[in-house]
Amino acid sequence: MKNRLGLIIPFALLGVFAFGYTVLWNKGADAMKAELAAFADREAAQGRSFTYETIDVDGFPFNLRAAIAGADWQGERTRFQAEELMVATLPYDVSRILFVPRGEQVLTAFGTDYDLEAEDLVFSLEGDFMAAQGAGISLTSEARTVTVGELIANQQRLGLGRAIAVSVKAAEFGGEEQVQVPYFDMAASREANVFTVAAADLGIRRADDPSPTQLVAKGALQTDDQGLLNGELEIKFKNEPPLLGVLAETGAISNGEASMARQILGLLTDKGTKEQTLPLTVDEGEVRLGPVSIGEIPPL
């Protein structure tokens, strides 16, 4: 009898373990699928859509992973499609879903389709917390290629507004013009139609410029009923010729306007060698740096 019990007990324990494992796995898988369905419902309530073909769940009960095939997220002006999205939820908040794209990916922004590739990319699309972190990112359209060495960005709801933080390293825009952004960092907030820049730091140049224009900014802008920007930023800058060259090559200002701006600002900065602080004013979309017009911003 004892020998029989000795044989039965291990099998009984194994059966209990297998049953408990199965229950936990199914419960976790159901919870993950429910969260994805709830996410789709929340997006629909905000006028966006999130659809997919299939969901496969894999992993262990407390470390589950989901693979979404044929994912398609669409907003008002942007759309993201991925052959496959790997999904994880943060342990302390299962409603905060993280996506890791795999396979072919297409990002559509303002009517232009970009093929997206990345060495590393993780992002969240929750309404209260939107974030992205990546490296080796490449966006390619028929007209241009955009590459980003490193990206960290997030937008979090705070009260009636949102806090925004962005950090970009080693970005390059290639097409008819070659524009490089060695760094861009910004801490800002948005409430209603007012966008406040607490601090922003930007380096920008053309590919053949030996060093970038350096800009530091703070201030506030707001949109009117037509979507036109108004407001003022305090801009501290040095070595303005590369920036003016970028504006001319991208068509923001004409070559004649760039030449005049270079002469006027050169008097203030000793031809770009001295740091200068000037107001950047935006009046119904028209942008001026001190006394110099540097282009227009279309309605947002």
Secondary structure per residue as TSV (DSSP state, phi and psi in degrees):
chain	resnum	aa	ss	phi	psi
A	1	M	-	360.0	-44.8
A	2	K	H	-63.2	-37.7
A	3	N	H	-63.3	-39.4
A	4	R	H	-65.1	-42.5
A	5	L	H	-62.3	-38.3
A	6	G	H	-61.5	-29.9
A	7	L	H	-83.8	-36.4
A	8	I	H	-73.1	-42.0
A	9	I	H	-57.9	-47.6
A	10	P	H	-59.5	-40.3
A	11	F	H	-66.8	-36.7
A	12	A	H	-65.3	-43.7
A	13	L	H	-63.6	-39.7
A	14	L	H	-63.3	-39.3
A	15	G	H	-65.0	-42.8
A	16	V	H	-62.2	-43.4
A	17	F	H	-61.9	-46.1
A	18	A	H	-62.5	-39.9
A	19	F	H	-65.2	-47.1
A	20	G	H	-63.1	-40.3
A	21	Y	H	-61.1	-44.6
A	22	T	H	-63.9	-42.7
A	23	V	H	-61.9	-46.9
A	24	L	H	-64.2	-40.9
A	25	W	H	-63.9	-47.6
A	26	N	H	-64.1	-38.8
A	27	K	H	-63.9	-44.5
A	28	G	H	-65.2	-42.1
A	29	A	H	-63.9	-42.3
A	30	D	H	-63.9	-39.7
A	31	A	H	-64.4	-41.1
A	32	M	H	-65.7	-43.5
A	33	K	H	-64.6	-37.1
A	34	A	H	-65.5	-39.2
A	35	E	H	-65.2	-38.9
A	36	L	H	-65.8	-39.5
A	37	A	H	-65.8	-39.9
A	38	A	H	-66.1	-37.6
A	39	F	H	-61.0	-44.3
A	40	A	H	-61.3	-38.9
A	41	D	H	-66.4	-41.3
A	42	R	H	-65.0	-38.8
A	43	E	H	-64.2	-43.1
A	44	A	H	-61.2	-37.4
A	45	A	H	-66.1	-23.2
A	46	Q	T	-97.3	9.6
A	47	G	T	83.5	12.7
A	48	R	-	-112.6	173.4
A	49	S	E	-135.5	146.4
A	50	F	E	-138.0	112.1
A	51	T	E	-127.5	162.4
A	52	Y	-	-159.4	165.8
A	53	E	S	-88.4	-55.9
A	54	T	E	-142.3	160.4
A	55	I	E	-127.3	126.8
A	56	D	E	-117.6	131.6
A	57	V	E	-109.3	136.3
A	58	D	E	-141.3	170.8
A	59	G	E	108.0	-160.1
A	60	F	E	-108.2	161.9
A	61	P	T	-50.4	-40.2
A	62	F	T	-103.0	11.9
A	63	N	E	-147.8	57.7
A	64	L	E	-82.7	149.7
A	65	R	E	-129.6	144.2
A	66	A	E	-119.7	144.6
A	67	A	E	-118.6	118.6
A	68	I	E	-100.6	123.8
A	69	A	E	-96.2	140.1
A	70	G	E	63.8	44.8
A	71	A	E	-75.2	142.0
A	72	D	E	-146.1	109.8
A	73	W	E	-111.0	131.1
A	74	Q	E	-134.7	125.0
A	75	G	-	-108.9	-163.8
A	76	E	S	-68.0	-43.3
A	77	R	S	-121.5	-2.3
A	78	T	E	-132.8	156.3
A	79	R	E	-147.8	139.4
A	80	F	E	-129.6	125.8
A	81	Q	E	-123.8	136.3
A	82	A	E	-136.1	139.2
A	83	E	E	-59.5	-38.4
A	84	E	E	-151.1	139.7
A	85	L	E	-120.6	119.5
A	86	M	E	-82.1	141.1
A	87	V	E	-125.6	137.0
A	88	A	E	-138.5	152.2
A	89	T	E	-113.8	146.1
A	90	L	E	-70.8	136.2
A	91	P	T	-55.9	-35.3
A	92	Y	T	-87.7	-5.1
A	93	D	E	-156.5	93.2
A	94	V	E	-68.7	-14.0
A	95	S	E	-83.6	-8.8
A	96	R	E	-95.8	102.1
A	97	I	E	-95.4	134.6
A	98	L	E	-109.6	133.7
A	99	F	E	-110.2	139.3
A	100	V	E	-126.2	105.2
A	101	P	E	-74.2	148.1
A	102	R	E	-137.6	157.1
A	103	G	E	72.9	-156.8
A	104	E	E	-70.6	137.0
A	105	Q	E	-137.1	141.7
A	106	V	E	-131.9	127.2
A	107	L	E	-110.8	124.5
A	108	T	E	-108.0	122.5
A	109	A	E	-133.4	121.7
A	110	F	T	51.7	43.9
A	111	G	T	84.6	0.8
A	112	T	E	-112.3	131.0
A	113	D	E	-91.1	131.7
A	114	Y	E	-121.2	129.5
A	115	D	E	-75.2	126.1
A	116	L	E	-108.4	131.3
A	117	E	E	-133.2	148.1
A	118	A	E	-153.9	139.8
A	119	E	E	-68.4	-35.7
A	120	D	E	-153.2	128.0
A	121	L	E	-154.4	126.0
A	122	V	E	-134.0	136.1
A	123	F	E	-150.0	159.6
A	124	S	E	-125.9	143.2
A	125	L	E	-119.6	21.3
A	126	E	-	-65.1	145.4
A	127	G	S	-62.3	-38.6
A	128	D	S	-85.5	-16.0
A	129	F	E	-150.9	103.6
A	130	M	E	-111.1	131.7
A	131	A	E	-150.1	156.1
A	132	A	E	-150.0	142.4
A	133	Q	E	-142.3	130.6
A	134	G	E	-161.1	171.6
A	135	A	E	-149.0	149.4
A	136	G	E	60.8	44.8
A	137	I	E	-90.3	136.7
A	138	S	E	-134.3	128.8
A	139	L	E	-120.3	122.1
A	140	T	E	-125.1	124.6
A	141	S	-	-117.7	-177.4
A	142	E	S	-65.3	-29.4
A	143	A	S	-97.3	-27.1
A	144	R	-	-157.4	167.8
A	145	T	E	-126.3	133.4
A	146	V	E	-115.9	126.6
A	147	T	E	-121.6	145.4
A	148	V	E	-132.8	122.5
A	149	G	E	-68.4	-49.8
A	150	E	E	-141.9	142.7
A	151	L	E	-139.4	130.3
A	152	I	E	-135.8	123.3
A	153	A	E	-148.3	142.8
A	154	N	E	-152.9	153.9
A	155	Q	E	-138.9	120.5
A	156	Q	E	-126.9	136.0
A	157	R	E	-71.9	130.3
A	158	L	E	-133.8	109.3
A	159	G	T	60.5	-124.8
A	160	L	T	-90.2	-3.5
A	161	G	E	-124.1	-162.8
A	162	R	E	-138.2	142.4
A	163	A	E	-98.3	136.4
A	164	I	E	-128.6	134.2
A	165	A	E	-137.6	135.0
A	166	V	E	-139.1	137.7
A	167	S	E	-138.5	121.6
A	168	V	E	-126.3	133.7
A	169	K	E	-124.6	141.3
A	170	A	E	52.4	56.0
A	171	A	E	-95.5	148.4
A	172	E	E	-145.4	135.4
A	173	F	E	-114.4	114.6
A	174	G	E	-114.9	134.2
A	175	G	S	-174.9	-133.9
A	176	E	S	-64.3	-29.9
A	177	E	S	-114.3	153.6
A	178	Q	E	-116.5	110.4
A	179	V	E	-119.2	132.4
A	180	Q	E	-117.3	137.9
A	181	V	E	-122.3	93.5
A	182	P	E	-60.1	-34.1
A	183	Y	E	-156.7	148.6
A	184	F	E	-152.4	119.2
A	185	D	E	-129.8	137.6
A	186	M	E	-149.3	136.5
A	187	A	E	-120.4	123.1
A	188	A	E	-148.0	176.4
A	189	S	E	-146.5	156.6
A	190	R	E	-137.0	129.6
A	191	E	E	-138.3	122.0
A	192	A	T	54.7	-122.1
A	193	N	T	-102.7	15.4
A	194	V	E	-107.0	125.4
A	195	F	E	-112.8	115.8
A	196	T	E	-109.5	124.8
A	197	V	E	-97.5	110.1
A	198	A	E	-73.7	-39.9
A	199	A	E	-163.6	138.0
A	200	A	E	-143.3	142.2
A	201	D	E	-135.8	122.9
A	202	L	E	-137.5	137.6
A	203	G	E	-119.8	132.8
A	204	I	E	-147.9	142.4
A	205	R	E	-162.2	167.2
A	206	R	E	-84.6	164.7
A	207	A	T	-60.8	-31.5
A	208	D	T	-95.0	4.2
A	209	D	-	-79.6	132.7
A	210	P	S	-67.5	-29.8
A	211	S	S	-145.8	154.7
A	212	P	-	-85.4	160.4
A	213	T	E	-69.2	134.9
A	214	Q	E	-109.3	125.4
A	215	L	E	-129.6	139.7
A	216	V	E	-126.8	131.7
A	217	A	E	-135.7	152.5
A	218	K	E	-156.8	153.3
A	219	G	E	147.7	-162.2
A	220	A	E	-142.9	143.6
A	221	L	E	-129.7	153.8
A	222	Q	E	-144.2	155.7
A	223	T	E	-101.0	146.3
A	224	D	-	-93.2	-170.8
A	225	D	T	-63.6	-23.7
A	226	Q	T	-92.8	1.6
A	227	G	S	85.7	5.7
A	228	L	-	-81.3	140.0
A	229	L	E	-82.4	143.2
A	230	N	E	-140.9	149.5
A	231	G	E	142.4	-168.5
A	232	E	E	-147.9	137.5
A	233	L	E	-118.6	143.8
A	234	E	E	-88.4	121.3
A	235	I	E	-114.4	122.2
A	236	K	E	-104.3	123.4
A	237	F	E	-141.2	161.0
A	238	K	E	-149.2	143.1
A	239	N	-	63.6	65.2
A	240	E	-	-75.5	-20.5
A	241	P	H	-53.2	-43.6
A	242	P	H	-59.5	-40.6
A	243	L	H	-62.2	-45.3
A	244	L	H	-64.6	-35.5
A	245	G	H	-64.6	-40.6
A	246	V	H	-62.7	-45.5
A	247	L	H	-61.7	-37.6
A	248	A	H	-71.1	-43.5
A	249	E	H	-68.2	-31.4
A	250	T	T	-87.2	-2.6
A	251	G	T	84.8	7.5
A	252	A	S	-66.9	-35.6
A	253	I	S	-136.7	162.0
A	254	S	-	-79.9	166.0
A	255	N	H	-62.4	-36.5
A	256	G	H	-64.6	-43.3
A	257	E	H	-65.2	-38.2
A	258	A	H	-64.6	-40.9
A	259	S	H	-64.3	-43.5
A	260	M	H	-65.1	-42.5
A	261	A	H	-63.2	-38.1
A	262	R	H	-63.7	-38.5
A	263	Q	H	-68.9	-46.6
A	264	I	H	-66.5	-49.8
A	265	L	H	-68.0	-30.9
A	266	G	H	-62.2	-31.3
A	267	L	H	-66.4	-33.0
A	268	L	H	-82.0	-28.2
A	269	T	H	-112.4	9.4
A	270	D	T	54.1	54.4
A	271	K	T	59.4	40.1
A	272	G	T	87.2	1.7
A	273	T	T	-88.8	-18.0
A	274	K	S	-112.4	145.0
A	275	E	-	-73.9	141.8
A	276	Q	E	-138.6	149.8
A	277	T	E	-119.2	125.6
A	278	L	E	-139.3	154.7
A	279	P	E	-76.8	137.4
A	280	L	E	-103.6	108.8
A	281	T	E	-104.1	142.3
A	282	V	E	-123.4	116.8
A	283	D	E	-121.7	105.5
A	284	E	T	50.6	43.4
A	285	G	T	91.8	-18.4
A	286	E	E	-81.3	128.4
A	287	V	E	-107.9	131.7
A	288	R	E	-131.8	134.9
A	289	L	E	-104.9	104.6
A	290	G	T	61.6	-126.2
A	291	P	T	-87.9	1.5
A	292	V	E	-106.0	129.0
A	293	S	E	-77.3	130.9
A	294	I	E	-126.3	26.9
A	295	G	E	120.3	-172.2
A	296	E	E	-132.4	150.0
A	297	I	-	-108.9	124.0
A	298	P	-	-68.4	164.0
A	299	P	-	-55.4	140.9
A	300	L	-	-97.3	360.0
